[in-house]
Amino acid sequence: MALPALSEETRRRLAACSSATLATQLFKRGLRNQVMQGVSRLTPTAPTMVGEAFTLRNIPAREDIDHIGVYDNHEHPQRKSIEISPPGSVLVMDCRGDARCASAGGILVRRLEVRGVAGLVTDGGLRDTPDISRRNFPVYCNAPSAPISLTHQHAVESNVPVACGGVAVYPGDVIVGDAEGVIVIPREIAGDVAAATYEQEKLEEFVQMEIAGGRPLPGAYPPDAETKARYETWRKKQK
């Protein structure tokens, strides 16, 4: 049975949370490999990225199949994924960590932005990166790469389980990206993780104040009963 759409409250909370704190909450739930490796933010002025995964799987290219004429076919899986990624989703491209060529470029990224997609993540390369980097649209990639995708990537299919940055990504998983990285949250626990992370960050905000005020780590971090009591008093004043 399909899960309901991600609520606006969950989206708002996730957008206010760091990938570091989200990673801690997932660790507490036994999930230790949810942060993508070799993937970093290309667009530093873009907001935090939050959306449900829509995926594209690539395999290695082959010269007799991957010629420039394939782009004349409007059903080409790479081009089609750009057109069918739902608004509010994050397009996640599985390129096997191979950045020897671009998995997309400026025009395709612009189309995603115009269509209302929430962001793009690829563990491959991207071209036109000087232009893309100035946009206010969340984009994450392995590295800049000028060669066209057909050089090393053969797009196969959309909206299937993939690997990106060494993490398993299933369609509908919640993708969050900030300045530190990209994290994958299983869809069925996204609401609980968002709520717990939001509260953890409020507590850590208070602990930061305690440490800045001269309190030593013992008793402050992790907080003991007395620190938690002071936090609860402070938290009530914030509401």
C-alpha positions as CSV (number, residue, x, y, z in Angstrom):
1,M,0.0,0.0,0.0
2,A,1.3,3.4,-1.0
3,L,2.3,5.7,1.8
4,P,0.6,9.1,2.0
5,A,2.5,12.1,0.6
6,L,5.1,13.7,2.8
7,S,3.3,16.2,5.0
8,E,4.2,19.9,4.9
9,E,5.0,19.8,8.6
10,T,7.5,17.0,8.0
11,R,9.0,18.9,5.1
12,R,9.3,22.0,7.2
13,R,11.0,20.2,10.1
14,L,13.4,18.4,7.8
15,A,14.3,21.6,6.1
16,A,15.3,23.0,9.5
17,C,17.4,20.0,10.5
18,S,21.0,19.3,9.7
19,S,22.2,16.1,7.9
20,A,24.5,15.5,10.9
21,T,21.6,15.4,13.4
22,L,19.5,13.3,11.0
23,A,22.4,10.8,10.8
24,T,22.4,10.6,14.6
25,Q,18.7,9.9,14.7
26,L,19.0,7.2,12.0
27,F,22.0,5.7,13.9
28,K,19.8,5.4,17.0
29,R,17.4,3.4,14.8
30,G,20.1,1.0,13.6
31,L,20.6,2.7,10.2
32,R,24.3,3.4,9.7
33,N,24.8,3.8,6.0
34,Q,22.4,6.6,4.9
35,V,24.8,9.5,4.1
36,M,25.9,9.5,0.5
37,Q,29.7,9.4,0.0
38,G,31.5,11.3,-2.8
39,V,28.5,13.6,-3.4
40,S,28.7,17.3,-2.5
41,R,26.6,20.5,-3.0
42,L,27.2,22.4,-6.2
43,T,24.8,25.3,-5.5
44,P,25.9,27.0,-2.3
45,T,23.1,29.6,-2.3
46,A,20.3,27.0,-2.7
47,P,18.1,26.2,0.2
48,T,18.1,22.8,2.0
49,M,16.8,20.1,-0.3
50,V,13.9,18.0,0.9
51,G,11.9,15.7,-1.3
52,E,10.9,12.1,-2.1
53,A,13.2,10.2,-4.3
54,F,12.5,9.6,-8.0
55,T,15.3,7.6,-9.4
56,L,17.2,7.0,-12.6
57,R,19.5,3.9,-13.0
58,N,22.5,4.0,-15.4
59,I,24.8,1.1,-16.5
60,P,28.1,1.5,-18.4
61,A,27.7,2.8,-21.9
62,R,28.5,0.7,-25.0
63,E,29.7,2.3,-28.2
64,D,27.4,0.5,-30.7
65,I,24.3,1.6,-28.7
66,D,25.1,4.9,-27.1
67,H,25.5,7.2,-30.1
68,I,24.4,10.9,-30.3
69,G,21.3,9.9,-32.3
70,V,19.6,8.3,-29.3
71,Y,18.7,11.8,-28.0
72,D,16.3,12.2,-30.9
73,N,14.1,9.7,-29.1
74,H,11.8,11.5,-26.7
75,E,11.5,8.3,-24.7
76,H,15.2,8.1,-24.0
77,P,15.3,7.2,-20.3
78,Q,17.6,10.1,-19.3
79,R,15.5,12.7,-21.0
80,K,12.2,11.1,-20.0
81,S,13.3,11.1,-16.3
82,I,13.6,14.9,-16.5
83,E,10.0,15.2,-17.8
84,I,8.3,12.8,-15.4
85,S,10.1,13.5,-12.1
86,P,7.1,14.7,-9.9
87,P,7.1,18.2,-8.6
88,G,8.5,18.3,-5.1
89,S,10.5,15.1,-5.7
90,V,14.3,14.8,-5.8
91,L,15.8,13.2,-8.9
92,V,18.5,10.7,-7.8
93,M,20.8,9.4,-10.6
94,D,22.7,6.2,-10.0
95,C,25.9,6.5,-12.0
96,R,28.0,4.0,-10.0
97,G,30.2,6.8,-8.7
98,D,31.6,7.3,-12.2
99,A,32.3,11.0,-12.9
100,R,34.2,10.6,-16.1
101,C,31.3,12.1,-18.0
102,A,28.2,14.3,-17.2
103,S,25.0,12.7,-16.1
104,A,23.2,15.9,-17.0
105,G,23.9,19.6,-17.9
106,G,22.5,23.1,-17.6
107,I,19.5,22.7,-19.8
108,L,18.3,19.5,-18.1
109,V,18.8,21.0,-14.7
110,R,16.9,24.1,-15.7
111,R,14.0,22.0,-16.9
112,L,13.9,20.2,-13.5
113,E,13.9,23.6,-11.7
114,V,11.1,25.0,-13.9
115,R,9.0,21.9,-13.4
116,G,9.1,22.3,-9.6
117,V,11.3,19.4,-8.8
118,A,13.0,19.9,-5.4
119,G,16.5,19.0,-6.4
120,L,19.0,16.8,-8.2
121,V,21.5,14.3,-6.8
122,T,24.0,12.3,-8.9
123,D,27.0,10.3,-7.9
124,G,28.3,10.9,-11.4
125,G,29.5,14.1,-13.1
126,L,27.7,17.2,-14.2
127,R,28.6,19.6,-17.0
128,D,27.9,23.4,-17.3
129,T,28.7,23.5,-13.6
130,P,29.9,27.2,-13.5
131,D,26.4,28.2,-14.6
132,I,24.6,25.7,-12.4
133,S,26.5,26.7,-9.3
134,R,25.0,30.2,-9.4
135,R,21.5,29.0,-9.3
136,N,19.1,28.9,-6.4
137,F,18.2,25.2,-7.1
138,P,19.6,22.4,-5.0
139,V,22.1,20.3,-7.0
140,Y,24.6,17.7,-5.7
141,C,27.1,15.8,-7.7
142,N,30.4,13.8,-7.6
143,A,32.4,16.3,-9.7
144,P,32.3,18.7,-12.7
145,S,32.7,16.7,-16.0
146,A,32.5,18.1,-19.5
147,P,32.0,14.9,-21.6
148,I,28.4,14.1,-22.6
149,S,26.6,11.3,-20.6
150,L,26.8,8.8,-23.5
151,T,30.5,8.6,-23.1
152,H,30.3,6.4,-20.1
153,Q,26.6,6.2,-19.0
154,H,23.7,4.3,-20.4
155,A,20.4,5.3,-18.8
156,V,18.2,2.3,-18.3
157,E,15.1,2.9,-16.3
158,S,13.4,5.2,-13.8
159,N,11.7,4.9,-10.4
160,V,13.4,1.6,-9.4
161,P,15.8,0.9,-6.4
162,V,19.2,2.3,-7.1
163,A,22.6,3.0,-5.4
164,C,23.8,6.5,-5.2
165,G,26.9,7.5,-3.2
166,G,27.1,4.1,-1.8
167,V,23.5,4.3,-0.3
168,A,20.5,2.2,-1.3
169,V,17.8,4.5,-2.5
170,Y,14.2,3.3,-3.0
171,P,11.6,5.3,-4.8
172,G,9.8,7.4,-2.2
173,D,12.6,7.5,0.3
174,V,13.0,11.0,1.7
175,I,16.2,12.8,0.5
176,V,17.6,15.7,2.5
177,G,20.6,17.7,1.4
178,D,22.3,20.6,3.1
179,A,25.8,22.2,3.0
180,E,27.3,19.1,4.7
181,G,25.8,16.4,2.5
182,V,22.9,14.2,1.4
183,I,21.1,11.7,3.6
184,V,18.5,9.1,2.7
185,I,15.6,8.5,5.1
186,P,13.3,5.5,4.7
187,R,9.8,6.9,3.9
188,E,7.9,5.0,6.5
189,I,9.9,6.6,9.4
190,A,10.4,10.1,7.9
191,G,7.8,11.8,10.1
192,D,9.1,10.3,13.4
193,V,12.7,11.0,12.4
194,A,11.8,14.6,11.5
195,A,10.1,15.2,14.8
196,A,12.9,13.6,16.9
197,T,15.6,15.5,15.0
198,Y,13.8,18.8,15.4
199,E,13.7,18.3,19.2
200,Q,17.3,17.1,19.3
201,E,18.5,20.3,17.6
202,K,16.5,22.4,20.0
203,L,18.2,20.6,22.9
204,E,21.6,21.0,21.2
205,E,20.9,24.7,20.7
206,F,20.5,25.0,24.5
207,V,23.6,22.9,25.2
208,Q,25.6,25.2,22.9
209,M,24.5,28.1,25.1
210,E,25.5,26.2,28.2
211,I,29.0,25.4,26.8
212,A,29.4,29.0,25.6
213,G,28.6,30.1,29.1
214,G,31.4,28.1,30.6
215,R,29.8,24.8,31.6
216,P,32.2,21.8,31.2
217,L,31.2,18.8,29.0
218,P,30.5,16.4,31.9
219,G,26.8,16.9,32.7
220,A,26.2,19.2,29.7
221,Y,27.0,16.9,26.8
222,P,25.4,14.5,26.9
223,P,23.0,16.4,29.2
224,D,22.3,15.0,32.6
225,A,19.0,15.4,34.5
226,E,19.9,18.9,35.8
227,T,20.8,20.1,32.4
228,K,17.6,18.6,30.9
229,A,15.5,20.4,33.6
230,R,17.1,23.7,32.8
231,Y,16.4,23.0,29.1
232,E,12.7,22.3,29.7
233,T,12.4,25.6,31.5
234,W,14.2,27.4,28.6
235,R,12.1,25.5,26.0
236,K,8.8,26.6,27.6
237,K,9.9,30.2,27.2
238,Q,10.6,29.7,23.5
239,K,7.0,28.5,22.7
